[in-house]
Amino acid sequence: MTAPVRRVVVLGGGSAGFLAAITLKMRIPQLDVTVLRSKEIGIIGVGEGTTNYVPEHLHAYLGIPVGDVFADAEPLWKLGVRFLWGPRPAFHYPFTTQVDRPEQGLSQRVGYYCDDDFAFADRTAALMAAGRAFGRLDNGAPLIERNFAYHLENERFVGFLERQAARVGVTVRETTVQAVDRDDGGIAALRLAGGDVVTADLYVDCSGFRSELLGEALDEPFDSFDSTLFCDRAIVGGWARGDEPILPYTTAETMNAGWCWQIEHEHRINRGYVYASAFVSDDEAEREFRARCPKVANTRVVRFVSGSRRRAWVKNVVGIGNAAGFVEPLEATALFVICAASQALTASLIDSAGSPDAVLATQFNAYCTRLWNAIRNFLAVHYRFNTRLDSAFWRACRADVDLAGAAPIVEYYRAHGPTSLWADTLIDPLDPFRLDGYFTLLIGQQVPYRHRWTAPVAETRRWQDVKAGYADLARSGFTIAEALTLVRSPQGQWSPGFFRP
């Protein structure tokens, strides 16, 4: 690209398209940003979990007030993932540093004390175990920290994003693309229904799995992760919430040919079974899903392939969201990658004064590739070491899942345990899961390691006291329902600086 980028066309009006458009327009107000979307195409529309990066993007990077999101999109807080996974009854993966940290009175990192039980290894994990969202301050108010993510109803969230886009000056056109004109620079024009022709300096492909510009028009190769991630379909369903408590986490539950999520909404419970069609038919998966979730009403099957386009930025096209890649939702990373790519694209345009070149695009592509690989590597550990069921699928996972970039981390852990001595060489600085995430998954699945360490009696007692203290704090905390009542009350005003860049 040589000409300055003044006009951007975003193809696709789901969460990827609107998040990309909003990010560009809010951080570079002089850009002319247009979203082309068709309601006929629709959105996947399932309940969606996020990582804690997403609230940071919305509120710190973009400056959208927390109260606006809660009033319009109505998210619920998510503290992490509860795994019904491996030999333990359950374990928790919170958005805090749970095991790779010191604790007063202990000579080793916390992970060395968690072989038997770490349900209360830190305050957030204890809250999850107790079904509480937030602790309680001395004055009775909730202790709401910046360590949470969101549960979102996708259609409601996309509606909020569309209204936000209109507020900040993004143009939204209801149309479909009939043909794509190409030239040496990439995309020359988009020919729309009704005969209109649209041109831009930069095209952002958010067309989902269709990948109309990056994949179809420019034929960018797709690199599959099928040697690591065997699942390729999901049955999606749910039911209206009855008297079930609202849980402050996503549940990931082992199934015969994959796993089942539970995502919490105020008035609905969303469930989905992610499975490998090589090991179970759609009908068999449906029966297993309904046996596990008897309240589920209507269901539908979503097909997907885990992997990514080799490059996300090709000539004058940047793919964001499913158009650039997709990795199954075991760690709810879809919106995280969308936000991260949107920030990286925005920063690239700002840093180049609106005139990005091939050298900059190469670095953008390297960044996106590292993110996709980091997610693949982390998910590999979930599959390789889950011993909960002895089905054909899980035997294949334990025997054949390619650990890819996670292999050195696993080798290190199995030799020396949860020591962070070489964290700087083992973990890519861009890896969002950090060494603590790997240790949590390995300890949670009780993967053995050779270099054992026996805690002195005094330290064992100290560790029991630490866990008991966290458990006491958690039991006195606020449930999701109680916290919602508070934030919706007249005195429940969010501090303007709560998410401070």
C-alpha positions as CSV (number, residue, x, y, z in Angstrom):
1,M,0.0,0.0,0.0
2,T,1.3,3.4,-0.9
3,A,-1.6,5.8,-0.8
4,P,-2.8,7.2,2.6
5,V,-5.7,5.3,4.2
6,R,-8.6,7.7,4.5
7,R,-11.5,5.5,3.7
8,V,-12.1,2.0,5.2
9,V,-14.8,-0.4,4.3
10,V,-15.5,-3.2,6.7
11,L,-17.3,-6.2,5.2
12,G,-19.5,-7.9,7.8
13,G,-21.7,-6.7,10.6
14,G,-21.2,-9.2,13.4
15,S,-19.1,-8.6,16.5
16,A,-15.9,-8.7,14.5
17,G,-17.1,-6.1,12.0
18,F,-18.5,-3.7,14.5
19,L,-15.7,-4.0,16.9
20,A,-13.1,-3.4,14.2
21,A,-15.1,-0.4,12.9
22,I,-15.6,1.1,16.3
23,T,-12.0,0.7,17.2
24,L,-10.7,2.4,14.1
25,K,-13.2,5.2,14.2
26,M,-12.9,6.0,17.9
27,R,-9.1,6.0,17.9
28,I,-8.7,7.7,14.4
29,P,-11.8,9.9,14.2
30,Q,-10.8,11.4,10.8
31,L,-11.2,8.0,9.1
32,D,-14.2,7.5,6.9
33,V,-15.4,4.0,8.1
34,T,-18.3,2.1,6.5
35,V,-19.7,-1.3,7.5
36,L,-21.4,-3.3,4.9
37,R,-23.7,-5.9,6.4
38,S,-26.6,-8.1,5.5
39,K,-29.2,-9.1,8.1
40,E,-30.1,-12.0,5.7
41,I,-26.7,-13.6,6.4
42,G,-27.2,-13.2,10.1
43,I,-24.8,-14.0,13.0
44,I,-24.0,-17.2,14.8
45,G,-25.9,-15.9,17.8
46,V,-24.8,-18.2,20.6
47,G,-24.1,-17.2,24.1
48,E,-20.5,-16.1,24.3
49,G,-17.8,-16.0,26.9
50,T,-14.8,-13.7,26.8
51,T,-11.4,-13.3,28.4
52,N,-10.6,-10.3,30.7
53,Y,-9.0,-8.6,27.7
54,V,-12.4,-7.7,26.2
55,P,-13.6,-5.4,29.1
56,E,-10.2,-3.8,29.0
57,H,-10.6,-3.2,25.3
58,L,-14.1,-1.8,25.6
59,H,-13.6,0.4,28.7
60,A,-9.9,1.2,28.9
61,Y,-8.8,1.3,25.2
62,L,-12.0,2.7,23.8
63,G,-13.3,4.5,26.8
64,I,-16.9,3.2,26.6
65,P,-18.4,3.6,30.0
66,V,-19.0,0.4,32.0
67,G,-22.5,1.6,32.8
68,D,-23.4,1.9,29.1
69,V,-22.4,-1.6,28.4
70,F,-24.3,-3.0,31.4
71,A,-27.4,-0.9,30.5
72,D,-27.5,-1.9,26.8
73,A,-25.7,-5.2,26.3
74,E,-26.5,-6.6,29.8
75,P,-23.4,-8.8,30.3
76,L,-22.7,-10.9,33.3
77,W,-19.4,-11.2,35.1
78,K,-17.2,-14.1,34.4
79,L,-14.2,-14.8,36.7
80,G,-12.8,-17.8,34.8
81,V,-13.6,-21.3,33.7
82,R,-14.6,-24.2,35.9
83,F,-13.3,-27.4,34.4
84,L,-15.0,-30.8,34.9
85,W,-11.9,-32.2,33.4
86,G,-9.2,-34.7,34.4
87,P,-9.2,-36.9,37.6
88,R,-10.3,-34.2,40.0
89,P,-14.0,-33.6,40.6
90,A,-13.4,-30.1,39.2
91,F,-10.7,-27.3,39.1
92,H,-10.8,-23.6,38.4
93,Y,-8.9,-21.5,35.9
94,P,-9.4,-17.8,37.0
95,F,-8.2,-14.6,35.3
96,T,-5.7,-14.1,38.1
97,T,-2.2,-15.5,38.8
98,Q,-3.3,-18.5,40.8
99,V,-0.3,-20.9,41.2
100,D,2.8,-19.1,39.8
101,R,3.0,-16.7,42.7
102,P,4.5,-16.5,46.2
103,E,2.5,-16.5,49.4
104,Q,3.6,-15.2,52.7
105,G,5.0,-18.0,54.9
106,L,5.7,-20.4,52.1
107,S,9.2,-21.0,50.7
108,Q,8.0,-22.2,47.2
109,R,5.6,-20.9,44.6
110,V,2.0,-21.8,45.4
111,G,1.8,-24.4,42.7
112,Y,4.0,-26.8,44.7
113,Y,1.3,-27.0,47.4
114,C,-1.5,-27.8,45.1
115,D,-1.0,-31.5,44.3
116,D,-4.0,-32.6,46.3
117,D,-6.4,-29.7,46.3
118,F,-6.3,-26.2,45.1
119,A,-9.9,-25.2,45.0
120,F,-9.0,-22.2,47.2
121,A,-5.5,-21.4,45.8
122,D,-6.3,-17.7,45.5
123,R,-9.1,-15.3,46.2
124,T,-10.7,-15.5,42.8
125,A,-10.6,-19.3,42.6
126,A,-12.2,-19.4,46.1
127,L,-15.0,-17.1,44.9
128,M,-15.6,-19.4,41.9
129,A,-15.7,-22.4,44.2
130,A,-18.2,-20.7,46.4
131,G,-20.4,-19.5,43.5
132,R,-19.7,-15.9,44.4
133,A,-18.8,-13.0,42.0
134,F,-17.1,-10.5,44.3
135,G,-15.7,-10.3,47.8
136,R,-17.2,-7.9,50.4
137,L,-15.4,-4.9,51.8
138,D,-15.5,-3.9,55.4
139,N,-18.3,-1.4,54.7
140,G,-20.4,-4.1,53.0
141,A,-19.8,-2.9,49.5
142,P,-18.6,-5.4,46.8
143,L,-14.9,-5.6,46.0
144,I,-15.0,-5.4,42.2
145,E,-11.6,-5.6,40.7
146,R,-10.4,-5.6,37.1
147,N,-9.9,-9.4,36.9
148,F,-13.2,-10.4,35.3
149,A,-14.5,-11.1,31.8
150,Y,-18.0,-11.0,30.4
151,H,-20.7,-13.5,29.5
152,L,-22.6,-12.0,26.6
153,E,-25.7,-12.9,24.6
154,N,-24.2,-12.4,21.1
155,E,-27.3,-10.9,19.4
156,R,-27.7,-8.4,22.2
157,F,-24.0,-7.5,22.2
158,V,-24.0,-7.0,18.4
159,G,-27.0,-4.8,18.7
160,F,-25.2,-2.7,21.3
161,L,-22.1,-2.5,19.0
162,E,-24.2,-1.4,16.1
163,R,-25.7,1.4,18.2
164,Q,-22.3,2.4,19.4
165,A,-21.0,2.5,15.9
166,A,-23.7,4.9,14.9
167,R,-22.9,7.1,17.9
168,V,-19.3,7.5,16.9
169,G,-19.9,8.2,13.2
170,V,-19.5,4.8,11.5
171,T,-21.7,4.5,8.4
172,V,-23.7,1.2,8.3
173,R,-25.1,0.0,5.0
174,E,-27.6,-2.9,4.6
175,T,-26.5,-4.6,1.4
176,T,-24.8,-7.7,0.0
177,V,-21.7,-8.0,-2.1
178,Q,-22.4,-9.4,-5.6
179,A,-18.9,-9.4,-7.0
180,V,-15.4,-8.4,-6.1
181,D,-13.1,-6.6,-8.5
182,R,-9.3,-7.2,-8.1
183,D,-6.2,-5.6,-9.3
184,D,-2.5,-5.7,-8.5
185,G,-3.1,-3.8,-5.2
186,G,-5.6,-6.4,-3.9
187,I,-9.3,-5.3,-4.0
188,A,-10.2,-2.6,-6.5
189,A,-13.9,-2.4,-5.7
190,L,-16.9,-4.2,-4.3
191,R,-20.0,-4.5,-6.5
192,L,-23.2,-4.4,-4.3
193,A,-26.7,-5.5,-4.8
194,G,-28.6,-2.9,-6.7
195,G,-25.6,-1.9,-8.9
196,D,-23.7,0.3,-6.5
197,V,-19.9,0.1,-6.5
198,V,-17.9,0.8,-3.3
199,T,-14.2,1.5,-3.2
200,A,-11.8,2.0,-0.2
201,D,-8.2,2.5,0.6
202,L,-8.4,-0.4,3.0
203,Y,-10.8,-3.3,3.2
204,V,-11.3,-5.1,6.5
205,D,-12.7,-8.6,5.9
206,C,-15.1,-9.5,8.8
207,S,-17.3,-11.8,6.7
208,G,-16.9,-14.7,9.0
209,F,-16.1,-18.3,7.9
210,R,-16.9,-17.2,4.3
211,S,-13.7,-15.1,4.3
212,E,-15.0,-13.4,1.1
213,L,-12.1,-11.1,0.5
214,L,-9.1,-12.6,2.2
215,G,-9.9,-16.3,1.5
216,E,-12.1,-16.2,-1.6
217,A,-11.0,-13.2,-3.5
218,L,-7.3,-13.2,-2.6
219,D,-7.0,-16.9,-2.1
220,E,-4.8,-16.7,1.0
221,P,-3.9,-20.2,2.2
222,F,-5.6,-21.6,5.3
223,D,-3.3,-23.5,7.8
224,S,-5.3,-26.1,9.7
225,F,-4.7,-27.0,13.4
226,D,-6.3,-30.4,12.9
227,S,-3.2,-32.3,14.2
228,T,-3.9,-30.7,17.6
229,L,-7.6,-29.8,17.6
230,F,-9.8,-32.7,16.5
231,C,-13.2,-31.1,17.2
232,D,-15.0,-29.6,14.1
233,R,-18.7,-29.2,15.1
234,A,-20.9,-27.9,17.9
235,I,-24.5,-28.5,18.8
236,V,-25.9,-25.3,20.3
237,G,-28.9,-25.0,22.6
238,G,-30.2,-23.7,25.9
239,W,-33.2,-22.9,28.0
240,A,-34.9,-20.1,29.9
241,R,-33.4,-19.8,33.4
242,G,-35.6,-21.1,36.2
243,D,-34.4,-21.2,39.8
244,E,-30.8,-22.2,38.8
245,P,-28.2,-20.0,40.5
246,I,-26.3,-17.7,38.2
247,L,-22.7,-18.9,38.2
248,P,-19.7,-16.6,38.0
249,Y,-17.8,-18.7,35.5
250,T,-18.1,-20.7,32.3
251,T,-18.3,-24.4,32.8
252,A,-16.3,-26.7,30.5
253,E,-17.5,-30.3,31.0
254,T,-15.9,-33.4,29.4
255,M,-18.1,-35.4,27.0
256,N,-17.5,-38.6,25.1
257,A,-16.3,-37.0,21.9
258,G,-15.4,-33.5,23.1
259,W,-16.7,-31.2,25.7
260,C,-19.8,-29.2,26.7
261,W,-19.9,-25.5,27.7
262,Q,-22.4,-23.7,30.0
263,I,-22.5,-19.9,29.7
264,E,-24.6,-17.9,32.1
265,H,-27.1,-15.2,31.2
266,E,-29.5,-13.5,33.5
267,H,-32.6,-15.0,32.0
268,R,-31.1,-17.9,30.0
269,I,-28.6,-20.7,30.3
270,N,-26.7,-21.4,27.1
271,R,-25.2,-24.9,26.4
272,G,-23.2,-26.3,23.6
273,Y,-21.5,-29.6,22.8
274,V,-18.2,-29.2,20.8
275,Y,-17.3,-32.6,19.3
276,A,-15.3,-34.4,16.6
277,S,-17.4,-35.7,13.8
278,A,-14.8,-38.4,13.1
279,F,-15.7,-40.0,16.4
280,V,-19.5,-39.4,16.7
281,S,-22.4,-38.7,14.3
282,D,-24.5,-35.6,14.6
283,D,-27.5,-37.7,15.8
284,E,-25.4,-39.5,18.4
285,A,-23.9,-36.2,19.6
286,E,-27.5,-34.8,19.9
287,R,-28.6,-37.7,22.0
288,E,-25.6,-37.4,24.3
289,F,-26.1,-33.7,24.6
290,R,-29.8,-34.0,25.5
291,A,-29.1,-36.7,28.0
292,R,-26.6,-34.3,29.7
293,C,-28.8,-31.2,29.3
294,P,-32.5,-32.4,29.4
295,K,-33.9,-28.9,29.6
296,V,-32.4,-28.0,26.2
297,A,-35.1,-26.9,23.7
298,N,-34.3,-26.4,20.0
299,T,-30.7,-27.1,18.8
300,R,-28.7,-26.5,15.7
301,V,-25.3,-27.6,14.5
302,V,-22.4,-25.2,13.7
303,R,-19.6,-26.6,11.6
304,F,-16.1,-25.1,11.8
305,V,-12.4,-25.8,11.1
306,S,-9.8,-24.7,13.6
307,G,-6.8,-22.9,12.0
308,S,-5.9,-19.5,10.5
309,R,-5.1,-17.8,7.2
310,R,-1.3,-17.8,6.7
311,R,-1.4,-14.0,6.5
312,A,-4.2,-11.7,7.9
313,W,-3.0,-8.6,6.0
314,V,-2.6,-9.1,2.3
315,K,-2.2,-6.1,0.0
316,N,-5.1,-3.8,0.9
317,V,-7.2,-6.4,2.9
318,V,-7.0,-7.2,6.6
319,G,-8.9,-10.1,7.9
320,I,-10.3,-9.9,11.4
321,G,-12.4,-12.5,13.3
322,N,-13.4,-15.8,11.7
323,A,-12.4,-14.5,8.2
324,A,-8.8,-14.6,9.4
325,G,-9.0,-17.7,11.6
326,F,-11.0,-19.6,14.2
327,V,-9.9,-21.8,17.1
328,E,-12.6,-23.7,18.9
329,P,-14.1,-21.9,22.0
330,L,-12.6,-23.9,24.8
331,E,-10.9,-20.8,26.2
332,A,-13.4,-18.3,24.8
333,T,-10.7,-16.5,22.8
334,A,-12.7,-15.4,19.7
335,L,-13.6,-11.8,20.9
336,F,-10.1,-11.5,22.5
337,V,-8.5,-12.1,19.1
338,I,-10.9,-9.7,17.4
339,C,-10.1,-6.9,19.9
340,A,-6.3,-7.6,19.8
341,A,-6.2,-7.5,16.0
342,S,-8.4,-4.4,15.9
343,Q,-6.0,-2.7,18.3
344,A,-3.0,-3.8,16.2
345,L,-4.4,-2.6,13.0
346,T,-5.4,0.8,14.5
347,A,-1.9,1.2,16.1
348,S,-0.3,0.4,12.7
349,L,-2.3,3.1,11.0
350,I,-1.5,5.6,13.7
351,D,2.2,4.8,13.8
352,S,2.5,5.0,10.0
353,A,0.6,8.3,9.8
354,G,-2.1,6.5,7.8
355,S,0.3,5.2,5.2
356,P,1.2,1.6,6.1
357,D,3.6,-0.4,3.9
358,A,4.5,-4.1,3.3
359,V,7.1,-4.1,6.1
360,L,4.5,-3.0,8.6
361,A,2.0,-5.5,7.3
362,T,4.6,-8.3,7.7
363,Q,4.9,-7.5,11.4
364,F,1.2,-7.3,11.8
365,N,1.0,-10.8,10.3
366,A,3.7,-12.1,12.6
367,Y,1.8,-10.8,15.6
368,C,-1.5,-12.5,14.5
369,T,0.3,-15.8,13.8
370,R,1.8,-15.7,17.3
371,L,-1.6,-15.2,18.9
372,W,-3.2,-18.0,16.9
373,N,-0.3,-20.3,17.8
374,A,-0.4,-19.4,21.5
375,I,-4.1,-20.4,21.6
376,R,-3.5,-23.6,19.8
377,N,-0.6,-24.5,22.1
378,F,-2.6,-23.9,25.2
379,L,-5.6,-25.9,24.0
380,A,-3.3,-28.8,23.2
381,V,-2.6,-29.2,26.9
382,H,-6.4,-29.4,27.6
383,Y,-6.7,-32.4,25.2
384,R,-3.4,-34.3,25.6
385,F,-3.8,-34.8,29.4
386,N,-7.5,-35.1,30.1
387,T,-7.9,-38.6,31.6
388,R,-11.5,-38.2,32.8
389,L,-13.1,-40.5,30.2
390,D,-11.8,-43.5,28.4
391,S,-13.7,-43.1,25.1
392,A,-12.2,-43.5,21.7
393,F,-12.0,-39.8,21.2
394,W,-10.1,-39.2,24.5
395,R,-7.8,-42.1,23.9
396,A,-6.9,-40.6,20.5
397,C,-6.3,-37.2,22.2
398,R,-4.0,-38.6,24.8
399,A,-2.1,-40.6,22.1
400,D,-2.0,-38.3,19.1
401,V,-2.6,-34.6,20.0
402,D,0.3,-32.5,18.7
403,L,1.5,-30.3,21.5
404,A,3.1,-28.0,19.0
405,G,4.7,-25.0,20.8
406,A,3.5,-26.3,24.2
407,A,5.9,-29.2,24.1
408,P,8.9,-27.4,25.7
409,I,6.6,-26.1,28.5
410,V,5.2,-29.6,29.2
411,E,8.7,-31.2,29.1
412,Y,10.0,-28.6,31.6
413,Y,7.0,-29.0,33.9
414,R,7.2,-32.8,33.9
415,A,10.9,-32.6,34.8
416,H,10.8,-29.8,37.4
417,G,7.2,-29.0,38.3
418,P,5.6,-25.6,38.5
419,T,8.8,-23.5,38.8
420,S,8.9,-20.2,36.9
421,L,12.7,-20.0,36.7
422,W,12.8,-20.1,32.9
423,A,9.5,-18.4,32.2
424,D,11.2,-15.8,30.0
425,T,12.5,-18.5,27.6
426,L,9.5,-20.8,27.7
427,I,6.6,-18.3,27.1
428,D,6.2,-15.9,24.2
429,P,5.6,-12.4,25.7
430,L,2.4,-12.2,23.6
431,D,1.0,-15.4,25.1
432,P,-2.1,-14.4,26.9
433,F,-2.2,-17.5,29.1
434,R,1.3,-17.0,30.7
435,L,3.1,-19.8,32.5
436,D,0.5,-19.7,35.3
437,G,-2.2,-20.8,32.8
438,Y,-0.2,-23.8,31.7
439,F,0.6,-24.7,35.3
440,T,-3.0,-24.4,36.3
441,L,-4.0,-26.8,33.5
442,L,-1.2,-29.3,34.3
443,I,-1.8,-29.3,38.0
444,G,-5.6,-29.3,37.5
445,Q,-5.3,-32.5,35.4
446,Q,-2.8,-33.9,37.9
447,V,0.0,-34.4,35.4
448,P,2.9,-35.8,37.4
449,Y,6.4,-34.3,37.5
450,R,9.7,-35.9,38.6
451,H,11.3,-33.3,40.7
452,R,9.2,-33.7,43.9
453,W,9.3,-31.3,46.8
454,T,7.9,-32.1,50.2
455,A,6.7,-29.2,52.2
456,P,7.8,-28.9,55.9
457,V,5.0,-29.5,58.4
458,A,4.8,-25.8,59.3
459,E,4.4,-24.8,55.7
460,T,1.7,-27.4,55.1
461,R,-0.2,-25.9,58.0
462,R,0.4,-22.4,56.7
463,W,-1.0,-23.4,53.3
464,Q,-4.2,-24.9,55.0
465,D,-4.6,-21.6,56.8
466,V,-4.2,-19.6,53.6
467,K,-6.9,-21.7,51.8
468,A,-9.2,-21.4,54.8
469,G,-8.8,-17.7,54.8
470,Y,-9.7,-17.4,51.1
471,A,-12.7,-19.7,51.6
472,D,-14.0,-17.6,54.4
473,L,-13.7,-14.4,52.4
474,A,-15.4,-16.1,49.4
475,R,-18.4,-17.4,51.4
476,S,-19.2,-13.9,52.6
477,G,-19.1,-12.5,49.1
478,F,-21.8,-11.4,46.6
479,T,-23.6,-13.7,44.2
480,I,-24.1,-12.5,40.6
481,A,-27.8,-11.8,41.4
482,E,-26.9,-9.7,44.5
483,A,-24.2,-7.8,42.5
484,L,-26.7,-7.0,39.7
485,T,-29.1,-5.6,42.2
486,L,-26.4,-3.3,43.6
487,V,-25.1,-2.0,40.3
488,R,-28.7,-1.3,39.1
489,S,-29.7,0.6,42.2
490,P,-29.6,4.4,42.3
491,Q,-26.4,4.3,44.4
492,G,-24.7,1.8,42.1
493,Q,-22.7,4.2,40.0
494,W,-19.5,3.0,38.2
495,S,-16.5,5.2,38.9
496,P,-15.4,7.0,35.7
497,G,-11.8,5.9,36.3
498,F,-12.6,2.2,37.2
499,F,-11.0,1.1,33.9
500,R,-8.1,3.5,33.6
501,P,-5.8,3.1,30.6
